[in-house]
Amino acid sequence: MRVISTGHAVFAAIMIALGIQGLVKGDFTGVWQPVPNGVPAREALIYLCALVSLASGIGLLLRRTAALAARVLLASLILWFLLWRVRALFLANLVDSTWSCGDTMAMMAGAWSLFAAFGTDWDRQHIGVATGEKGLRIARILYGLAMIPFGYAHFAYLQRTADMVPRWLPWHVEWAYFTGITFFAAAAGILFGVFARFAATLSALQMGLFGLLVWVPMMAGPLTPFQQDEVVTTIALTSAGWVVADSYSKRWLRA
């Protein structure tokens, strides 16, 4: 095995779980949603995405296949972004379209961070800008940009966000404002290189705490399909943020 950080191991495990869920569920998991109905060969795409998730997750844990797995996952996410997320910017409302862009960009950032670390000599010769330090800079920019729509959604859907704050916490609206602001602060820190690793770490921690405080209690009862996707997406985004935060370690590119 070739595991370079805890975030790497968690990210790979989540991809494996997403692949299994997609195969069992027979539908797109949260990371690949939303995909419009009526898309040609939609069912084939469902299982293709599940297999990409599963194979990439397993491959990321193996020394001989880590580079290939990172390359395939990154290429798949980039293609998915261009096919569906850019399209949604012109068809869906501003919050939903930019949020889905943020989801995919954060996952791309995690995959790109791993690709930057695992890139082979062939990768460095032919697509060198995507590997090493340059690749990490691209990954961090993507992750920083992803935080912006997350913060914006907290303000655009302020009351909905406040309603999700656990009842035992006071000042629900104030928490909604605070978490929205912290996403903007994380974006600024990462994009401008001001306490960037700290910003990435806290953003991942915030998403993880959101899952723990909001979604875990809800799992005591039946979840709607939307809530189920949100639980999965929150876990996946937390793992991607963890990878990005880990990538600031000086040992990352020397593993």
C-alpha positions in Angstrom: 0.0 0.0 0.0 1.0 3.6 -0.5 -0.8 5.9 1.8 0.8 9.3 2.2 -1.6 10.8 4.8 -4.7 10.1 6.8 -6.7 12.3 4.4 -5.5 10.2 1.5 -6.7 7.0 3.2 -10.1 8.5 4.1 -10.6 10.0 0.6 -9.9 6.6 -1.0 -12.2 4.8 1.5 -15.0 7.2 0.7 -14.6 6.7 -3.0 -14.8 2.9 -2.5 -18.0 3.4 -0.4 -19.5 5.7 -3.1 -18.7 3.1 -5.7 -20.4 0.3 -3.7 -23.4 2.6 -2.9 -23.8 3.5 -6.6 -23.8 -0.2 -7.7 -26.3 -1.2 -5.0 -28.5 1.8 -5.3 -28.5 1.8 -9.1 -28.4 5.6 -9.2 -25.9 8.4 -9.1 -24.5 9.1 -5.7 -24.2 12.6 -4.2 -20.8 13.3 -5.8 -22.1 12.8 -9.3 -25.5 14.4 -8.8 -27.4 16.2 -10.3 -27.7 14.7 -13.7 -30.8 15.6 -15.8 -33.4 13.0 -16.6 -33.5 12.0 -20.2 -29.8 11.9 -20.7 -28.9 9.3 -23.3 -27.5 6.1 -21.8 -28.2 7.5 -18.3 -28.3 4.0 -16.7 -24.9 3.1 -18.2 -23.5 6.4 -16.9 -24.7 5.5 -13.4 -22.8 2.3 -13.3 -19.8 3.8 -15.0 -19.6 6.5 -12.3 -19.9 3.8 -9.6 -17.2 1.8 -11.2 -14.9 4.8 -11.5 -15.4 5.6 -7.9 -14.8 2.0 -6.7 -11.8 1.4 -8.9 -10.2 4.7 -8.2 -10.7 4.3 -4.5 -9.0 0.9 -4.5 -6.3 2.1 -6.9 -5.4 5.0 -4.7 -4.4 2.7 -1.9 -2.0 0.6 -4.0 1.5 1.7 -4.9 1.5 0.4 -8.5 -1.9 1.9 -9.4 -2.1 5.1 -7.3 -1.0 7.4 -10.2 -3.4 5.8 -12.7 -6.2 5.9 -10.2 -5.7 9.6 -9.5 -5.4 10.3 -13.2 -8.7 8.5 -14.1 -10.6 10.0 -11.2 -9.4 13.5 -11.9 -10.1 13.2 -15.7 -13.6 11.9 -14.9 -14.4 14.8 -12.5 -13.1 17.4 -15.0 -15.2 15.8 -17.8 -18.2 15.7 -15.5 -17.7 19.4 -14.6 -17.5 20.4 -18.2 -20.5 18.3 -19.2 -23.0 19.1 -16.4 -21.8 21.8 -14.1 -21.0 24.5 -16.7 -24.2 23.7 -18.4 -26.2 24.1 -15.2 -24.8 27.7 -14.8 -27.0 28.7 -17.7 -30.1 26.6 -16.8 -30.4 26.3 -13.0 -30.8 29.1 -10.5 -27.6 30.8 -9.2 -27.5 29.0 -5.8 -28.0 25.5 -7.1 -25.8 25.8 -10.1 -22.9 27.4 -8.3 -23.3 24.9 -5.4 -23.0 21.9 -7.7 -19.9 23.6 -9.3 -18.4 23.9 -5.8 -19.1 20.3 -5.0 -17.4 19.0 -8.1 -14.5 21.5 -7.8 -13.8 20.4 -4.2 -13.7 16.8 -5.3 -11.5 17.7 -8.2 -9.2 19.5 -5.8 -8.8 16.3 -3.7 -8.2 14.2 -6.7 -5.8 16.7 -8.2 -3.8 16.9 -5.0 -3.3 13.2 -5.1 -2.4 13.3 -8.8 0.2 16.0 -8.1 1.8 13.7 -5.6 1.6 10.4 -7.5 2.2 11.7 -11.0 4.7 9.5 -13.0 7.6 10.6 -15.2 5.2 10.3 -18.2 2.8 12.7 -16.5 5.6 15.2 -15.7 6.8 15.1 -19.3 3.5 15.4 -21.0 1.2 17.3 -18.5 3.8 18.7 -16.1 1.6 21.7 -15.2 -0.8 19.2 -13.5 1.8 17.6 -11.3 4.2 18.6 -8.5 4.0 22.0 -7.0 2.1 23.5 -10.0 -0.5 20.8 -9.8 -1.0 21.5 -6.0 -1.4 25.2 -6.7 -4.2 24.4 -9.2 -5.8 22.0 -6.8 -5.8 24.6 -4.0 -7.2 27.3 -6.3 -10.1 25.0 -7.2 -10.7 24.2 -3.5 -10.6 27.9 -2.6 -13.1 28.7 -5.4 -15.4 25.9 -4.2 -15.7 27.6 -0.8 -17.3 30.7 -2.3 -20.6 29.1 -3.5 -20.8 27.2 -0.1 -20.6 30.5 1.7 -23.0 32.3 -0.7 -25.6 29.6 -0.2 -25.7 30.2 3.5 -26.8 33.8 2.9 -29.1 33.1 -0.1 -30.9 30.4 1.9 -30.4 32.0 5.3 -33.5 30.8 7.0 -33.2 27.3 5.6 -29.6 27.2 6.9 -30.7 28.5 10.3 -33.4 25.8 10.5 -30.7 23.2 10.2 -28.8 24.4 13.2 -29.3 21.9 16.1 -32.1 23.0 18.4 -29.9 22.9 21.5 -27.6 25.6 20.1 -28.7 29.2 20.6 -28.7 32.0 17.9 -29.5 29.9 14.9 -29.5 32.8 12.4 -26.2 34.1 13.8 -24.7 30.6 13.3 -25.9 30.6 9.7 -24.2 34.0 9.2 -21.0 32.8 10.9 -20.6 29.6 8.9 -21.3 31.5 5.7 -18.6 34.0 6.6 -16.1 31.3 7.5 -16.5 29.7 4.1 -15.7 33.1 2.5 -12.7 33.5 4.9 -11.4 30.1 4.0 -11.7 30.9 0.3 -9.7 34.1 0.8 -7.1 32.4 3.0 -6.5 29.6 0.5 -6.6 31.8 -2.7 -4.3 34.5 -1.3 -2.1 32.2 0.7 -2.8 33.7 4.1 -2.8 30.9 6.7 -3.8 28.7 3.8 -3.3 25.4 5.5 -5.1 26.5 8.5 -8.0 27.8 6.4 -8.2 24.5 4.5 -8.1 22.5 7.7 -10.9 24.6 9.4 -13.1 24.4 6.3 -12.8 20.6 6.3 -13.5 20.5 10.0 -16.5 22.7 9.6 -18.0 20.4 7.0 -17.3 17.4 9.2 -18.9 19.1 12.2 -21.9 19.9 10.0 -22.3 16.3 9.1 -21.9 15.3 12.8 -24.3 17.8 14.3 -26.9 18.0 11.5 -27.0 14.8 9.5 -26.1 12.2 12.2 -29.0 13.1 14.5 -31.4 13.0 11.5 -30.3 9.5 10.7 -32.2 8.3 13.7 -35.3 8.6 11.5 -35.9 8.0 7.8 -34.1 10.3 5.5 -35.5 11.6 2.2 -33.5 10.8 -1.0 -32.3 14.4 -1.0 -31.1 14.1 2.6 -29.3 10.8 1.9 -27.4 12.4 -1.0 -26.5 15.4 1.3 -25.1 13.1 3.9 -22.9 11.3 1.4 -21.9 14.6 -0.2 -20.9 16.1 3.1 -18.7 13.1 4.0 -17.1 13.2 0.5 -16.4 16.9 0.6 -15.0 16.6 4.1 -12.5 14.0 2.9 -11.6 16.1 -0.1 -10.9 19.1 2.2 -8.8 16.8 4.4 -6.7 15.8 1.4 -6.1 19.5 0.4 -5.2 20.4 4.0 -2.8 17.5 4.1 -1.2 18.5 0.8 0.4 21.5 2.5 2.7 19.2 4.4 6.3 19.4 3.2 6.3 15.6 3.0 3.5 15.5 0.5 5.5 15.5 -2.7 8.3 13.4 -1.2 6.2 10.5 -0.2 
